[in-house]
Amino acid sequence: MTKLSRSLLNWYRKHRRTMPWRGHPDPYAVWVSEIMLQQTRVETVIPYFENWLKLFPDVKALAKASEQDVLNAWEGLGYYSRARNLHKAAKIVAEKFNGELPRDLDDLRSLPGIGRYTVGAIASIAFKMDEPTLDGNLRRVFSRLYDLTDSADSPAGERMLWEYAAQNLPKGKAGDYNQALMDLGATLCLPKNPGCLLCPLMAICKARENGTQELRPVLKPKKKRPHYIHAAGVIIERGSVLLSQRPTDGLLGGMWEFPNGRVNDDPAKELVKALNAAYRLTVRRKEALGVIQHAYTHFKVTVHTFRCRSVSIPKKINLKWVRVTELDDYPMGKVDRQIAKKL
């Protein structure tokens, strides 16, 4: 056991965070938690995780669920492809592995939504295997411990970080080691103003020694996020509102939304044309209902909403009249959920 792993595990025994999936006997729970935790904070995940296990207590229950129920349970967590892949993978596990998450690493990697990081996390935490892993927290920790000057999100930097994670792995304690690194990155080795004086690895941290901890990890510069303007039509007739279901693939796949389209300068003037181009809908615009702003990972959007009266509606499979009182049953992204709440 290296000095790094020994110091880290001693710290973890005293300071480990309490989470509902830690020590859970079912690998399924570890799998669900790891997928939810991708790009999402622990405090946000906990209530979703607890509700998820009530709704889908095991792989077979998840496999039998409808995609709409799965997306409803995920609504608000974002990155909805995670939920769809989890659902697809559960069907495969139920059919091919009798509902038991496979221990074979190649079988794990073959499942939708499970990449190298998730394989390492599940193998070490759920199955007690000696496998390293590397999430955002671990990248930051190792970039500082070794004062890595390569970009952490470059192929060369990624390769070096995996090597650092593997060479310090304590045999038989990989699960605790990986979780300790996650906790260290989340509580002390923070992106800004790291708590170096409280860190159990301060004495062996090269970035701390060189005074470069605020400069690590080195990351590629982020591209400026484009800003798009959309106009959305809220078409209500006899207590029902018209919704459109997004394609399964892509952003917010399978979610429901109010018919909308991208516009240029004047949303009020361009709404009718945009809805006709996107859905072959013919509407008459009535009053404005408000403006909603939202930032996604790669772009920002401003949505101008208008109440509309329908003139003609094509028979399209992805358009559906929904009772206003039943809107909660239809999974939506944050923008459309805000519109629904106004109704």
Contacts in CASP RR format, 6 or more apart in sequence:
PFRMAT RR
TARGET T0000
AUTHOR 0000-0000-0000
METHOD contacts of the structure
MODEL  1
MTKLSRSLLNWYRKHRRTMPWRGHPDPYAVWVSEIMLQQTRVETVIPYFE
NWLKLFPDVKALAKASEQDVLNAWEGLGYYSRARNLHKAAKIVAEKFNGE
LPRDLDDLRSLPGIGRYTVGAIASIAFKMDEPTLDGNLRRVFSRLYDLTD
SADSPAGERMLWEYAAQNLPKGKAGDYNQALMDLGATLCLPKNPGCLLCP
LMAICKARENGTQELRPVLKPKKKRPHYIHAAGVIIERGSVLLSQRPTDG
LLGGMWEFPNGRVNDDPAKELVKALNAAYRLTVRRKEALGVIQHAYTHFK
VTVHTFRCRSVSIPKKINLKWVRVTELDDYPMGKVDRQIAKKL
1 170 0 8 1.000
1 171 0 8 1.000
2 167 0 8 1.000
2 168 0 8 1.000
2 170 0 8 1.000
3 204 0 8 1.000
4 145 0 8 1.000
4 168 0 8 1.000
4 201 0 8 1.000
4 204 0 8 1.000
5 168 0 8 1.000
5 169 0 8 1.000
5 170 0 8 1.000
5 173 0 8 1.000
5 177 0 8 1.000
6 170 0 8 1.000
7 200 0 8 1.000
7 201 0 8 1.000
7 204 0 8 1.000
8 177 0 8 1.000
8 180 0 8 1.000
8 181 0 8 1.000
8 184 0 8 1.000
8 200 0 8 1.000
8 201 0 8 1.000
9 170 0 8 1.000
9 173 0 8 1.000
9 176 0 8 1.000
9 177 0 8 1.000
9 180 0 8 1.000
10 200 0 8 1.000
11 180 0 8 1.000
11 184 0 8 1.000
11 200 0 8 1.000
12 176 0 8 1.000
12 179 0 8 1.000
12 180 0 8 1.000
12 183 0 8 1.000
15 183 0 8 1.000
15 187 0 8 1.000
16 22 0 8 1.000
16 179 0 8 1.000
16 180 0 8 1.000
16 183 0 8 1.000
17 42 0 8 1.000
17 183 0 8 1.000
17 186 0 8 1.000
17 187 0 8 1.000
19 33 0 8 1.000
19 42 0 8 1.000
19 46 0 8 1.000
20 33 0 8 1.000
20 46 0 8 1.000
20 49 0 8 1.000
20 50 0 8 1.000
21 29 0 8 1.000
21 30 0 8 1.000
21 32 0 8 1.000
21 33 0 8 1.000
21 49 0 8 1.000
22 179 0 8 1.000
24 30 0 8 1.000
26 58 0 8 1.000
27 100 0 8 1.000
27 101 0 8 1.000
27 122 0 8 1.000
27 126 0 8 1.000
27 127 0 8 1.000
28 58 0 8 1.000
28 59 0 8 1.000
28 101 0 8 1.000
29 49 0 8 1.000
29 53 0 8 1.000
30 121 0 8 1.000
30 122 0 8 1.000
30 125 0 8 1.000
30 126 0 8 1.000
31 86 0 8 1.000
31 101 0 8 1.000
31 118 0 8 1.000
31 122 0 8 1.000
31 126 0 8 1.000
32 49 0 8 1.000
32 52 0 8 1.000
32 53 0 8 1.000
32 86 0 8 1.000
33 45 0 8 1.000
33 49 0 8 1.000
34 118 0 8 1.000
34 121 0 8 1.000
34 122 0 8 1.000
34 125 0 8 1.000
35 82 0 8 1.000
35 85 0 8 1.000
35 86 0 8 1.000
35 113 0 8 1.000
35 118 0 8 1.000
36 45 0 8 1.000
36 48 0 8 1.000
36 49 0 8 1.000
36 52 0 8 1.000
36 77 0 8 1.000
36 82 0 8 1.000
37 45 0 8 1.000
37 135 0 8 1.000
38 79 0 8 1.000
38 82 0 8 1.000
38 118 0 8 1.000
38 135 0 8 1.000
39 79 0 8 1.000
40 77 0 8 1.000
40 78 0 8 1.000
40 79 0 8 1.000
42 186 0 8 1.000
44 77 0 8 1.000
45 77 0 8 1.000
48 73 0 8 1.000
48 74 0 8 1.000
48 77 0 8 1.000
51 73 0 8 1.000
52 73 0 8 1.000
55 61 0 8 1.000
55 65 0 8 1.000
55 69 0 8 1.000
55 73 0 8 1.000
56 62 0 8 1.000
56 65 0 8 1.000
56 70 0 8 1.000
56 73 0 8 1.000
56 90 0 8 1.000
58 99 0 8 1.000
59 90 0 8 1.000
59 93 0 8 1.000
59 94 0 8 1.000
59 99 0 8 1.000
59 100 0 8 1.000
59 101 0 8 1.000
60 90 0 8 1.000
60 94 0 8 1.000
60 99 0 8 1.000
62 70 0 8 1.000
62 86 0 8 1.000
62 87 0 8 1.000
62 90 0 8 1.000
63 87 0 8 1.000
63 90 0 8 1.000
63 91 0 8 1.000
63 93 0 8 1.000
63 94 0 8 1.000
63 95 0 8 1.000
63 99 0 8 1.000
64 94 0 8 1.000
65 87 0 8 1.000
67 84 0 8 1.000
67 87 0 8 1.000
67 254 0 8 1.000
68 329 0 8 1.000
68 330 0 8 1.000
68 331 0 8 1.000
70 83 0 8 1.000
70 84 0 8 1.000
70 86 0 8 1.000
70 87 0 8 1.000
71 80 0 8 1.000
71 83 0 8 1.000
71 84 0 8 1.000
71 254 0 8 1.000
71 255 0 8 1.000
71 331 0 8 1.000
72 329 0 8 1.000
72 330 0 8 1.000
72 331 0 8 1.000
73 83 0 8 1.000
74 80 0 8 1.000
74 82 0 8 1.000
74 83 0 8 1.000
74 331 0 8 1.000
75 331 0 8 1.000
75 332 0 8 1.000
75 333 0 8 1.000
75 337 0 8 1.000
76 333 0 8 1.000
76 334 0 8 1.000
76 337 0 8 1.000
77 83 0 8 1.000
78 333 0 8 1.000
80 252 0 8 1.000
80 253 0 8 1.000
80 254 0 8 1.000
80 255 0 8 1.000
81 113 0 8 1.000
81 250 0 8 1.000
81 253 0 8 1.000
82 113 0 8 1.000
84 248 0 8 1.000
84 253 0 8 1.000
84 254 0 8 1.000
85 112 0 8 1.000
85 113 0 8 1.000
86 112 0 8 1.000
86 113 0 8 1.000
88 112 0 8 1.000
89 111 0 8 1.000
89 112 0 8 1.000
89 113 0 8 1.000
89 114 0 8 1.000
92 111 0 8 1.000
92 112 0 8 1.000
93 99 0 8 1.000
93 100 0 8 1.000
93 101 0 8 1.000
93 102 0 8 1.000
93 111 0 8 1.000
97 107 0 8 1.000
101 108 0 8 1.000
101 122 0 8 1.000
101 126 0 8 1.000
102 108 0 8 1.000
103 123 0 8 1.000
103 127 0 8 1.000
103 129 0 8 1.000
105 119 0 8 1.000
105 123 0 8 1.000
105 129 0 8 1.000
105 131 0 8 1.000
108 114 0 8 1.000
108 118 0 8 1.000
108 119 0 8 1.000
108 122 0 8 1.000
108 123 0 8 1.000
109 115 0 8 1.000
109 116 0 8 1.000
109 119 0 8 1.000
114 122 0 8 1.000
116 133 0 8 1.000
116 134 0 8 1.000
117 133 0 8 1.000
117 134 0 8 1.000
117 135 0 8 1.000
118 133 0 8 1.000
119 131 0 8 1.000
119 133 0 8 1.000
120 129 0 8 1.000
120 131 0 8 1.000
120 132 0 8 1.000
120 133 0 8 1.000
120 178 0 8 1.000
121 133 0 8 1.000
121 135 0 8 1.000
121 178 0 8 1.000
123 129 0 8 1.000
123 131 0 8 1.000
124 130 0 8 1.000
124 131 0 8 1.000
124 132 0 8 1.000
124 133 0 8 1.000
124 174 0 8 1.000
124 175 0 8 1.000
124 177 0 8 1.000
124 178 0 8 1.000
125 175 0 8 1.000
125 178 0 8 1.000
125 179 0 8 1.000
128 172 0 8 1.000
128 174 0 8 1.000
128 175 0 8 1.000
129 174 0 8 1.000
130 169 0 8 1.000
130 171 0 8 1.000
130 172 0 8 1.000
130 174 0 8 1.000
131 169 0 8 1.000
131 174 0 8 1.000
132 162 0 8 1.000
132 165 0 8 1.000
132 166 0 8 1.000
132 169 0 8 1.000
132 174 0 8 1.000
132 178 0 8 1.000
133 165 0 8 1.000
133 178 0 8 1.000
134 142 0 8 1.000
134 158 0 8 1.000
134 161 0 8 1.000
134 162 0 8 1.000
134 165 0 8 1.000
135 182 0 8 1.000
137 181 0 8 1.000
137 182 0 8 1.000
137 184 0 8 1.000
137 185 0 8 1.000
137 186 0 8 1.000
137 189 0 8 1.000
138 161 0 8 1.000
138 165 0 8 1.000
138 178 0 8 1.000
138 181 0 8 1.000
138 182 0 8 1.000
138 185 0 8 1.000
139 152 0 8 1.000
139 153 0 8 1.000
139 161 0 8 1.000
139 217 0 8 1.000
140 152 0 8 1.000
140 185 0 8 1.000
140 189 0 8 1.000
140 191 0 8 1.000
140 216 0 8 1.000
140 217 0 8 1.000
141 181 0 8 1.000
141 184 0 8 1.000
141 185 0 8 1.000
141 189 0 8 1.000
141 201 0 8 1.000
142 148 0 8 1.000
142 161 0 8 1.000
142 164 0 8 1.000
142 165 0 8 1.000
143 152 0 8 1.000
143 161 0 8 1.000
143 207 0 8 1.000
143 216 0 8 1.000
143 217 0 8 1.000
143 218 0 8 1.000
144 189 0 8 1.000
144 194 0 8 1.000
144 205 0 8 1.000
144 206 0 8 1.000
144 207 0 8 1.000
144 208 0 8 1.000
144 212 0 8 1.000
144 213 0 8 1.000
144 216 0 8 1.000
144 217 0 8 1.000
145 164 0 8 1.000
145 201 0 8 1.000
145 204 0 8 1.000
145 205 0 8 1.000
145 206 0 8 1.000
145 207 0 8 1.000
146 160 0 8 1.000
146 164 0 8 1.000
146 206 0 8 1.000
146 207 0 8 1.000
147 206 0 8 1.000
147 207 0 8 1.000
147 209 0 8 1.000
147 210 0 8 1.000
147 212 0 8 1.000
147 216 0 8 1.000
148 157 0 8 1.000
148 160 0 8 1.000
148 161 0 8 1.000
148 216 0 8 1.000
148 217 0 8 1.000
148 218 0 8 1.000
149 218 0 8 1.000
150 156 0 8 1.000
150 157 0 8 1.000
150 160 0 8 1.000
150 218 0 8 1.000
151 157 0 8 1.000
151 217 0 8 1.000
151 218 0 8 1.000
151 219 0 8 1.000
151 220 0 8 1.000
152 158 0 8 1.000
152 161 0 8 1.000
152 217 0 8 1.000
152 218 0 8 1.000
152 219 0 8 1.000
153 219 0 8 1.000
153 220 0 8 1.000
154 220 0 8 1.000
165 181 0 8 1.000
168 177 0 8 1.000
169 177 0 8 1.000
170 177 0 8 1.000
184 199 0 8 1.000
184 200 0 8 1.000
184 201 0 8 1.000
188 194 0 8 1.000
188 195 0 8 1.000
188 196 0 8 1.000
188 198 0 8 1.000
188 199 0 8 1.000
189 195 0 8 1.000
189 199 0 8 1.000
192 214 0 8 1.000
194 213 0 8 1.000
194 214 0 8 1.000
196 202 0 8 1.000
196 205 0 8 1.000
196 208 0 8 1.000
196 213 0 8 1.000
199 205 0 8 1.000
199 208 0 8 1.000
202 208 0 8 1.000
205 213 0 8 1.000
207 213 0 8 1.000
207 215 0 8 1.000
207 216 0 8 1.000
225 295 0 8 1.000
225 298 0 8 1.000
225 299 0 8 1.000
225 300 0 8 1.000
226 299 0 8 1.000
226 300 0 8 1.000
227 299 0 8 1.000
227 300 0 8 1.000
227 301 0 8 1.000
227 302 0 8 1.000
228 262 0 8 1.000
228 299 0 8 1.000
228 300 0 8 1.000
228 301 0 8 1.000
228 302 0 8 1.000
229 262 0 8 1.000
229 263 0 8 1.000
229 264 0 8 1.000
229 267 0 8 1.000
229 301 0 8 1.000
229 302 0 8 1.000
229 303 0 8 1.000
229 304 0 8 1.000
230 260 0 8 1.000
230 261 0 8 1.000
230 262 0 8 1.000
230 263 0 8 1.000
230 267 0 8 1.000
230 301 0 8 1.000
230 302 0 8 1.000
230 303 0 8 1.000
230 304 0 8 1.000
231 260 0 8 1.000
231 261 0 8 1.000
231 263 0 8 1.000
231 267 0 8 1.000
231 268 0 8 1.000
231 270 0 8 1.000
231 271 0 8 1.000
231 274 0 8 1.000
231 275 0 8 1.000
231 303 0 8 1.000
231 304 0 8 1.000
231 305 0 8 1.000
231 306 0 8 1.000
232 257 0 8 1.000
232 258 0 8 1.000
232 259 0 8 1.000
232 260 0 8 1.000
232 261 0 8 1.000
232 303 0 8 1.000
232 304 0 8 1.000
232 305 0 8 1.000
232 306 0 8 1.000
232 336 0 8 1.000
232 339 0 8 1.000
233 258 0 8 1.000
233 259 0 8 1.000
233 260 0 8 1.000
233 271 0 8 1.000
233 275 0 8 1.000
233 283 0 8 1.000
233 305 0 8 1.000
233 306 0 8 1.000
233 307 0 8 1.000
233 308 0 8 1.000
234 241 0 8 1.000
234 258 0 8 1.000
234 289 0 8 1.000
234 305 0 8 1.000
234 306 0 8 1.000
234 307 0 8 1.000
234 308 0 8 1.000
234 339 0 8 1.000
234 343 0 8 1.000
235 241 0 8 1.000
235 242 0 8 1.000
235 259 0 8 1.000
235 281 0 8 1.000
235 283 0 8 1.000
235 307 0 8 1.000
235 308 0 8 1.000
235 309 0 8 1.000
235 310 0 8 1.000
236 242 0 8 1.000
236 307 0 8 1.000
236 324 0 8 1.000
236 343 0 8 1.000
237 310 0 8 1.000
237 321 0 8 1.000
239 323 0 8 1.000
239 324 0 8 1.000
240 321 0 8 1.000
240 322 0 8 1.000
240 323 0 8 1.000
240 324 0 8 1.000
241 258 0 8 1.000
241 321 0 8 1.000
241 322 0 8 1.000
241 324 0 8 1.000
241 327 0 8 1.000
241 343 0 8 1.000
242 258 0 8 1.000
242 259 0 8 1.000
242 310 0 8 1.000
242 313 0 8 1.000
242 319 0 8 1.000
242 320 0 8 1.000
242 321 0 8 1.000
242 322 0 8 1.000
243 256 0 8 1.000
243 257 0 8 1.000
243 258 0 8 1.000
243 259 0 8 1.000
243 319 0 8 1.000
243 320 0 8 1.000
243 321 0 8 1.000
243 322 0 8 1.000
243 330 0 8 1.000
244 256 0 8 1.000
244 257 0 8 1.000
244 258 0 8 1.000
244 259 0 8 1.000
244 279 0 8 1.000
244 318 0 8 1.000
244 319 0 8 1.000
244 320 0 8 1.000
245 254 0 8 1.000
245 255 0 8 1.000
245 256 0 8 1.000
245 257 0 8 1.000
245 318 0 8 1.000
245 320 0 8 1.000
246 252 0 8 1.000
246 253 0 8 1.000
246 254 0 8 1.000
246 255 0 8 1.000
246 256 0 8 1.000
246 257 0 8 1.000
246 318 0 8 1.000
247 253 0 8 1.000
247 254 0 8 1.000
247 318 0 8 1.000
248 254 0 8 1.000
251 296 0 8 1.000
252 333 0 8 1.000
254 331 0 8 1.000
255 331 0 8 1.000
255 332 0 8 1.000
255 333 0 8 1.000
255 336 0 8 1.000
256 320 0 8 1.000
256 322 0 8 1.000
256 330 0 8 1.000
256 331 0 8 1.000
256 332 0 8 1.000
256 336 0 8 1.000
257 332 0 8 1.000
257 333 0 8 1.000
257 335 0 8 1.000
257 336 0 8 1.000
258 305 0 8 1.000
258 336 0 8 1.000
258 339 0 8 1.000
259 275 0 8 1.000
259 278 0 8 1.000
259 279 0 8 1.000
259 281 0 8 1.000
259 319 0 8 1.000
260 274 0 8 1.000
260 275 0 8 1.000
260 278 0 8 1.000
260 303 0 8 1.000
261 274 0 8 1.000
261 275 0 8 1.000
261 277 0 8 1.000
261 278 0 8 1.000
262 274 0 8 1.000
263 270 0 8 1.000
263 271 0 8 1.000
263 274 0 8 1.000
263 304 0 8 1.000
264 270 0 8 1.000
267 304 0 8 1.000
267 306 0 8 1.000
268 285 0 8 1.000
268 288 0 8 1.000
268 304 0 8 1.000
268 306 0 8 1.000
271 283 0 8 1.000
271 285 0 8 1.000
271 304 0 8 1.000
271 306 0 8 1.000
271 308 0 8 1.000
272 282 0 8 1.000
272 283 0 8 1.000
272 284 0 8 1.000
272 285 0 8 1.000
275 281 0 8 1.000
275 283 0 8 1.000
275 308 0 8 1.000
276 282 0 8 1.000
279 314 0 8 1.000
279 316 0 8 1.000
279 319 0 8 1.000
280 314 0 8 1.000
280 316 0 8 1.000
281 310 0 8 1.000
281 312 0 8 1.000
281 313 0 8 1.000
281 314 0 8 1.000
281 319 0 8 1.000
282 310 0 8 1.000
282 311 0 8 1.000
282 312 0 8 1.000
282 313 0 8 1.000
283 308 0 8 1.000
283 309 0 8 1.000
283 310 0 8 1.000
283 311 0 8 1.000
284 308 0 8 1.000
284 309 0 8 1.000
284 311 0 8 1.000
285 306 0 8 1.000
285 307 0 8 1.000
285 308 0 8 1.000
286 306 0 8 1.000
286 307 0 8 1.000
286 308 0 8 1.000
286 309 0 8 1.000
287 306 0 8 1.000
287 307 0 8 1.000
288 304 0 8 1.000
288 305 0 8 1.000
288 306 0 8 1.000
288 307 0 8 1.000
289 305 0 8 1.000
289 306 0 8 1.000
289 307 0 8 1.000
289 339 0 8 1.000
289 342 0 8 1.000
290 304 0 8 1.000
290 305 0 8 1.000
291 302 0 8 1.000
291 303 0 8 1.000
291 304 0 8 1.000
291 305 0 8 1.000
292 302 0 8 1.000
292 303 0 8 1.000
292 305 0 8 1.000
292 335 0 8 1.000
292 338 0 8 1.000
292 339 0 8 1.000
293 300 0 8 1.000
293 301 0 8 1.000
293 302 0 8 1.000
293 303 0 8 1.000
294 300 0 8 1.000
294 301 0 8 1.000
294 303 0 8 1.000
294 334 0 8 1.000
294 335 0 8 1.000
295 301 0 8 1.000
301 335 0 8 1.000
303 335 0 8 1.000
303 339 0 8 1.000
305 339 0 8 1.000
313 319 0 8 1.000
322 330 0 8 1.000
324 343 0 8 1.000
327 340 0 8 1.000
327 343 0 8 1.000
328 340 0 8 1.000
332 340 0 8 1.000
END
